Amino acid sequence: MTGSAILENVRRYRAIASLCRQAAAFRPVQRISLLTQADEWEQRAVGELEEYFDAQDSPVPLSSQAAPIDRELSAIENTFGASGGS
């Protein structure tokens, strides 16, 4: 996986976290759950960056992990109605 692909994933993760926080502001009943999800997406973004930088010294390519992540992101974006071009 290239550096730009990693940054794109991080951008998407943080956008989803932002959507969760925005939804929490308008859905008080689901607030705790949505804020928990936002935190999980932020942690995923940090983990993605850490994994990328840790793998710089590793002989195993990260590209083998791209397909499952892309499928999961597409499912989440469809759920929240996020657009990839914003």
N, C-alpha and C positions, 0 to 999 in steps of 0.2 A: 504494500500500500504506500502510495507516495505521500510526501509531506502535505501537499495541497488537499489530498483526499482526507487525511487525518484532520486537518483544519476545517474542512467542510463538515465532517461528522461532528466535530466539537461545536461548530456553529449551529448545526441542527439540534444537537442535544440541549444546548443553552436556549435555543428558541422554544423548544418543547417545554423546558423548565419555566420559561417566561410565560408561556400560555397557561401552564398549571397555576402559577402565581396569580395571573390575571383572573382566571376562572375562580380561584379561591376568594378573591375580593367580591365577587358577585354571587357566590354560592356558599353562604355561611354554614349550611348543614354539612357540606362536603369539605369545608375549609381544611381541616386537619389532614384528611386523606390527600387532598390536592397539594398541600404544602409538603407533605412527605414525598409525594411523587416528584415534585420540583427538586427537592433535595437529592433524590435518587438520580435524577437526570444530570444534575450538576456534578455529582460524584462520578457518574459515568463519563462525563466530559473530562474531568481531571484524570480518571483512570486511563482513558484513551491516550491522553498526552503522555502520561507516565509510561504506559506500555510502549508507545512509539519511541520515546527517548531511551528506555531500557533496551529495546530491541536494536538500537543502532550498533551495539556491540555484539549482537547475537547473529549467528549464521542462518537462523530460521526466518524466512520472509513472512511479513504480516499479511500479504495478499491472500493467503489461504483463509483468513478470518473475515474477509470483506463481504462475501455473499450473505452469511447469516445476519450481519449487522445491517446491511442494506435492506433486507427483507423486513427486519424488525422496525427500522426507521420508516419504511413505507407504510406499514400497518399503523404506526402511531400517528404519522402525518395524516393519514386518511381518517383516523378517529377524531383528531382535533381540527381537521380541515386546514392544516398548515400548508402553505405553498413553498416549494423549494426555491423560488426565484426572488424572494423578498430581501 
